[in-house]
């Protein structure tokens, strides 16, 4: 459980276009790392490269190395589907499978990879995962009702439960609260603080306060202009990034002077 991530001079391409250039970063296990920066600066593209999710777009490739506890996930013969079970993703908009019950949503990862569970095993996975997402007490009496019937905040926590059901090592979150109200956002932020006890969590957020609240380390990405690649500008303890950054562009961004 819970693995470190190390990128070494990682470049991400869409066809011939260099979207993210030369990122080298080390992310400790059992920690929360926030990626911040203006729109279009490559932070989501880089996040999606951490579980090979960007490859679902035709022509998307990478160069450089991306190590999960020392193993290169882009190495020869590595199956992207296996990578995605180890490195789960929670998306910006809650996306429970609308025709599935709450229970079946949680078990979806097992169904997708063909793992057969006994009824008792499935019950255990459902309860463990929903408890892990702080959702069990709210939904335990309606597990056979559609996941789409939940509120937005509950749907997002259901998606987190679906992600942790398959016991990944890393959880990636792409702006997981941007579609949520403040109360639901708080619930997800509280959950992130608990998840880091077992998982490595990486979150992309446009919300500076959220980055400051939930993360121990923050990476600031920026872009020199349209058509230029996104780059990692500065990476440090979150308190340093927000209070005493080394780069002027970081200071301008976190103080709200641009972006």
C-alpha positions in Angstrom: 0.0 0.0 0.0 1.0 3.6 -0.7 4.0 4.1 -3.0 6.3 7.0 -3.8 6.3 8.6 -7.2 9.4 9.9 -9.0 9.4 11.6 -12.4 12.7 12.1 -14.1 12.7 14.6 -17.0 9.2 13.6 -18.1 7.9 15.1 -21.3 4.3 14.6 -22.4 3.3 14.9 -26.0 0.0 15.0 -27.9 1.2 14.0 -31.4 4.0 16.4 -32.2 2.9 19.0 -29.6 5.0 19.1 -26.4 2.4 19.7 -23.7 4.5 19.3 -20.6 8.3 19.6 -20.6 11.0 18.2 -18.5 9.3 17.6 -15.2 11.4 16.1 -12.4 9.6 15.6 -9.1 9.6 13.3 -6.1 6.4 12.6 -4.3 6.6 10.8 -0.9 4.3 8.0 -0.1 1.5 8.6 2.4 1.4 12.4 1.7 -0.8 14.9 -0.1 0.7 16.9 -2.9 -1.1 19.7 -4.6 -0.5 20.8 -8.2 -1.4 24.4 -8.8 -1.1 26.9 -11.7 -3.1 28.8 -14.3 -5.4 27.0 -16.7 -3.6 25.3 -19.6 -0.2 25.0 -17.8 -0.1 21.2 -18.0 -0.9 20.2 -14.4 -3.8 18.0 -15.3 -1.9 16.5 -18.3 1.0 15.7 -16.0 -1.5 14.3 -13.4 -3.0 12.0 -16.0 0.4 10.8 -17.1 0.9 9.4 -13.6 -1.4 6.6 -14.3 -1.1 6.6 -18.1 -4.6 8.0 -18.4 -3.6 10.6 -21.0 -2.8 7.7 -23.4 -6.5 7.2 -24.0 -6.1 10.1 -26.4 -4.7 9.0 -29.8 -1.1 10.1 -30.4 -0.3 10.8 -26.7 3.1 9.7 -25.7 5.8 10.4 -23.0 9.6 10.4 -22.8 11.6 10.3 -19.6 10.9 8.0 -16.6 8.1 7.7 -14.2 8.9 5.5 -11.3 6.3 4.0 -8.8 8.4 2.8 -5.9 11.3 2.5 -8.3 9.5 0.7 -11.1 9.1 2.5 -14.4 5.3 2.5 -15.3 6.3 3.3 -18.9 8.8 0.4 -19.0 8.6 -2.2 -21.8 5.8 -4.7 -21.3 4.0 -2.7 -18.5 0.2 -3.0 -18.9 -1.5 0.4 -18.6 -4.6 -1.2 -17.1 -2.5 -2.7 -14.3 -1.0 0.7 -13.7 -4.5 2.2 -13.4 -5.5 -0.3 -10.7 -2.4 0.8 -8.7 -2.9 4.5 -9.4 -6.6 5.4 -9.2 -8.2 8.5 -10.5 -11.0 10.7 -9.2 -12.3 13.1 -11.8 -13.5 16.7 -11.7 -17.2 15.8 -12.1 -18.6 13.0 -10.0 -19.1 10.1 -12.5 -20.9 7.2 -10.8 -22.2 4.7 -13.4 -25.8 6.0 -13.7 -27.5 2.6 -14.3 -25.6 0.9 -11.5 -26.6 0.7 -7.8 -24.4 2.2 -5.1 -23.2 -1.3 -4.3 -22.4 -2.1 -7.9 -20.6 1.2 -8.4 -18.2 0.3 -5.5 -17.6 -3.1 -7.0 -17.1 -1.9 -10.6 -13.3 -2.1 -10.5 -13.5 -5.8 -9.7 -16.0 -6.5 -12.4 -13.9 -4.6 -15.0 -10.8 -6.7 -14.2 -12.7 -9.9 -14.0 -12.2 -10.6 -10.3 -14.9 -12.9 -8.9 -15.9 -12.2 -5.3 -18.2 -14.2 -3.1 -21.2 -12.4 -1.7 -19.5 -12.1 1.7 -16.3 -10.8 0.1 -18.3 -8.3 -1.9 -20.2 -7.1 1.1 -16.9 -6.6 2.9 -15.4 -4.6 0.0 -18.5 -2.4 -0.2 -18.6 -1.6 3.5 -14.8 -1.1 3.8 -14.8 1.2 0.8 -17.8 3.2 1.7 -16.5 3.6 5.3 -13.2 4.6 3.8 -15.0 7.4 1.9 -17.0 8.5 4.9 -20.2 7.5 3.1 -21.4 4.2 4.6 -23.7 5.6 7.3 -25.4 7.9 4.8 -26.2 5.1 2.2 -26.2 1.8 4.1 -30.0 1.5 3.8 -30.1 2.1 0.1 -27.1 0.2 -1.4 -29.3 -1.2 -4.1 -30.6 2.2 -5.3 -28.9 4.0 -8.2 -25.7 5.9 -7.4 -27.0 8.8 -9.6 -29.7 9.4 -6.9 -27.1 10.8 -4.5 -26.2 14.4 -4.0 -23.2 15.8 -5.8 -21.0 15.6 -2.8 -22.1 12.0 -2.0 -21.6 11.0 -5.6 -18.0 12.3 -5.5 -17.4 10.3 -2.3 -19.0 7.3 -4.0 -16.4 7.7 -6.8 -13.7 7.8 -4.1 -15.1 4.6 -2.6 -15.0 3.0 -6.1 -11.4 4.1 -6.4 -10.2 2.7 -3.0 -12.2 -0.5 -3.4 -9.5 -2.1 -5.5 -6.8 -1.0 -3.0 -4.6 1.3 -5.1 -1.3 2.6 -3.9 -1.9 6.2 -5.2 -5.0 8.3 -5.6 -5.0 11.1 -8.2 -7.7 13.7 -7.9 -8.4 16.2 -10.7 -10.1 19.2 -9.1 -12.4 16.9 -7.1 -14.3 19.7 -5.5 -14.8 22.2 -8.3 -18.3 21.0 -9.0 -19.3 20.8 -5.3 -20.9 23.2 -2.8 -18.8 24.3 0.2 -20.2 21.8 2.7 -19.5 18.9 0.3 -16.1 20.3 -0.4 -15.3 20.3 3.3 -16.4 16.7 3.5 -14.0 15.7 0.7 -11.2 17.7 2.1 -11.6 16.0 5.5 -11.6 12.7 3.7 -8.3 13.6 1.8 -6.7 14.2 5.2 -7.7 10.7 6.3 -6.8 9.0 3.0 -3.2 10.1 3.3 -2.7 7.7 6.2 -3.0 4.8 3.8 -2.5 6.3 0.3 -0.3 8.7 -1.6 -2.7 11.5 -2.8 -2.0 13.9 -5.6 -4.6 16.7 -6.2 -4.9 19.3 -8.9 -6.8 22.3 -7.6 -7.5 25.9 -8.7 -8.5 26.7 -5.2 -5.4 28.2 -3.4 -7.0 27.9 0.1 -7.8 24.2 -0.6 -4.1 23.6 -1.6 -3.0 25.3 1.6 -5.5 23.3 3.7 -5.0 19.8 2.4 -1.4 19.4 1.1 2.0 19.1 2.7 3.8 19.9 -0.6 2.8 22.0 -3.5 4.0 22.0 -7.1 3.5 25.2 -9.1 3.2 24.8 -12.9 3.2 27.6 -15.4 3.3 28.2 -19.2 5.3 30.9 -21.1 2.5 31.4 -23.6 0.0 29.8 -25.9 1.5 26.9 -27.8 4.4 26.6 -25.3 4.8 23.6 -23.0 3.8 23.6 -19.4 6.7 23.4 -16.9 7.2 22.7 -13.3 8.4 26.0 -11.9 8.7 25.4 -8.2 8.1 22.5 -5.8 8.4 22.8 -2.0 6.6 22.5 1.3 3.2 24.0 0.9 3.9 26.6 3.6 7.0 27.7 1.7 5.2 28.0 -1.7 2.5 30.2 -0.2 4.6 32.2 2.2 8.1 32.4 0.9 8.4 31.1 -2.7 11.7 31.4 -4.5 10.3 32.3 -7.9 8.6 35.6 -8.7 6.0 33.9 -10.9 5.0 31.6 -8.0 4.6 34.6 -5.7 2.5 36.4 -8.3 0.3 33.4 -8.8 -0.4 32.5 -5.1 -0.9 36.2 -4.2 -3.5 36.5 -7.0 -1.6 38.9 -9.2 -2.2 36.8 -12.3 -3.8 33.6 -13.5 
